[in-house]
Amino acid sequence: MEGGTAAGLVPGDDPAGAAPVFTLDLPADPGRLAPGRERLRRWLRAHGVTEYDVETVLIAAGEACANAIEHGYRFAPEGVTTLRAELSDDRLMIEVRDRGGWRKDAGADGADRGRGQLIMAGVMDEASVVGSPEGTTVRLVKRLTGS
């Protein structure tokens, strides 16, 4: 991806036998979300993740990345969100991290919004959000359904 990096270990590239890892840096530009989701989709498919799980993961990861861009960086173009995914047996662990400003009241502007965390929790087996003045980390876990 232009302006970002992506790396994934594929079978045969990992002589130590560690779980495959995918990393993607996304600029704080909503227009970069779709290409980022497509890269993650290809990586998941390459590792045999079922279409149901792929779509579910893309919903949650996309929401986490969109929230980082909007709330962490407030669309500041210099902001970078890092998405990291790791497969381990039948579990997929995703971490979305920004270095933007944490606002505890990010969804409290009175608008009909603020459902991102509910969506992530609803489609993943585990979802947590940890914010600090140094940024926000979203951790998502999905038990994969198999092939």
C-alpha positions as CSV (number, residue, x, y, z in Angstrom):
1,M,0.0,0.0,0.0
2,E,1.4,3.4,-0.9
3,G,2.3,5.3,2.2
4,G,2.2,2.2,4.4
5,T,3.8,-1.1,4.9
6,A,2.5,-4.6,4.8
7,A,4.2,-7.8,5.7
8,G,2.9,-11.3,6.1
9,L,4.7,-14.5,6.7
10,V,3.4,-17.2,4.3
11,P,3.8,-21.0,4.6
12,G,7.4,-21.8,3.7
13,D,8.8,-18.4,4.7
14,D,8.8,-19.2,8.4
15,P,11.5,-21.8,9.2
16,A,11.0,-21.4,13.0
17,G,7.3,-22.3,12.8
18,A,6.0,-19.1,14.4
19,A,2.4,-18.1,13.6
20,P,2.0,-16.0,10.4
21,V,1.7,-12.2,11.1
22,F,0.3,-9.4,9.0
23,T,1.1,-5.7,9.7
24,L,-0.3,-2.7,7.9
25,D,0.3,1.0,8.6
26,L,-2.7,3.2,7.5
27,P,-2.5,6.9,7.2
28,A,-5.4,8.8,8.9
29,D,-7.3,9.1,5.7
30,P,-10.7,7.4,5.4
31,G,-10.0,6.8,1.7
32,R,-7.2,4.3,2.7
33,L,-9.6,2.1,4.6
34,A,-11.0,0.1,1.7
35,P,-7.5,-0.7,0.2
36,G,-6.4,-1.7,3.7
37,R,-9.4,-4.0,4.2
38,E,-8.6,-5.6,0.8
39,R,-5.0,-6.4,1.8
40,L,-6.2,-8.0,5.0
41,R,-8.9,-9.9,3.1
42,R,-6.2,-11.4,0.8
43,W,-3.9,-12.3,3.7
44,L,-6.8,-14.0,5.5
45,R,-7.8,-16.0,2.4
46,A,-4.2,-17.0,1.7
47,H,-4.1,-18.6,5.2
48,G,-7.3,-20.6,4.6
49,V,-9.7,-18.5,6.8
50,T,-13.3,-19.2,5.8
51,E,-15.3,-16.5,4.0
52,Y,-17.7,-16.1,7.0
53,D,-14.8,-15.4,9.3
54,V,-13.1,-13.2,6.8
55,E,-16.2,-11.0,6.5
56,T,-16.7,-10.9,10.3
57,V,-13.1,-9.9,10.9
58,L,-13.2,-7.2,8.2
59,I,-16.2,-5.6,9.9
60,A,-14.5,-5.4,13.3
61,A,-11.1,-4.5,12.0
62,G,-12.6,-1.9,9.7
63,E,-14.5,-0.3,12.6
64,A,-11.5,-0.2,14.8
65,C,-9.4,1.5,12.1
66,A,-12.1,4.0,11.2
67,N,-12.4,4.9,14.9
68,A,-8.7,5.4,15.1
69,I,-8.7,7.7,12.1
70,E,-11.7,9.7,13.3
71,H,-11.3,9.8,17.1
72,G,-7.6,9.2,17.6
73,Y,-6.4,11.5,14.9
74,R,-9.4,13.5,14.0
75,F,-8.5,13.0,10.4
76,A,-5.1,14.6,10.8
77,P,-3.2,13.3,7.7
78,E,0.1,12.8,9.5
79,G,-1.5,10.2,11.9
80,V,-0.7,6.5,11.3
81,T,-2.8,3.6,12.6
82,T,-1.1,0.2,12.8
83,L,-3.2,-3.0,12.2
84,R,-1.5,-6.2,13.3
85,A,-3.1,-9.6,12.8
86,E,-1.7,-13.0,14.0
87,L,-2.9,-16.5,13.5
88,S,-2.4,-19.0,16.2
89,D,-4.0,-22.4,15.8
90,D,-7.7,-21.7,15.5
91,R,-7.5,-18.1,16.8
92,L,-7.0,-14.8,15.0
93,M,-5.7,-12.0,17.2
94,I,-5.9,-8.4,15.9
95,E,-4.5,-5.3,17.4
96,V,-5.3,-1.8,16.0
97,R,-3.2,0.9,17.6
98,D,-3.1,4.7,17.1
99,R,-0.9,7.3,18.8
100,G,-3.6,9.9,18.7
101,G,-5.2,11.7,21.6
102,W,-7.5,9.6,23.8
103,R,-10.9,11.2,24.5
104,K,-13.0,9.3,27.0
105,D,-16.1,11.1,25.7
106,A,-15.4,10.5,22.0
107,G,-18.9,9.4,21.3
108,A,-20.7,11.7,23.7
109,D,-21.5,14.5,21.2
110,G,-25.2,13.7,21.3
111,A,-25.2,12.4,17.7
112,D,-26.7,9.0,16.9
113,R,-23.3,7.3,17.0
114,G,-21.0,5.4,19.2
115,R,-21.9,1.8,18.2
116,G,-18.5,0.8,17.0
117,Q,-17.5,-0.9,20.2
118,L,-20.8,-2.8,20.3
119,I,-20.4,-3.9,16.8
120,M,-16.8,-5.2,17.4
121,A,-17.9,-7.0,20.6
122,G,-20.9,-8.5,18.8
123,V,-18.9,-10.0,15.9
124,M,-15.7,-11.0,17.7
125,D,-15.2,-13.4,20.6
126,E,-13.2,-10.9,22.5
127,A,-13.0,-7.1,22.1
128,S,-11.3,-4.6,24.3
129,V,-10.4,-0.9,24.0
130,V,-7.6,0.6,26.1
131,G,-7.0,4.3,25.9
132,S,-4.4,6.5,27.3
133,P,-2.9,9.9,26.6
134,E,-0.4,8.1,24.3
135,G,-3.1,6.6,22.1
136,T,-5.6,3.8,21.9
137,T,-5.2,0.0,21.4
138,V,-8.1,-2.1,20.3
139,R,-7.6,-5.9,20.8
140,L,-9.9,-8.3,18.9
141,V,-9.9,-12.1,19.1
142,K,-11.9,-14.5,16.8
143,R,-12.0,-18.2,17.2
144,L,-12.0,-19.4,13.6
145,T,-14.7,-21.8,12.3
146,G,-12.4,-23.9,10.2
147,S,-12.3,-24.6,6.5
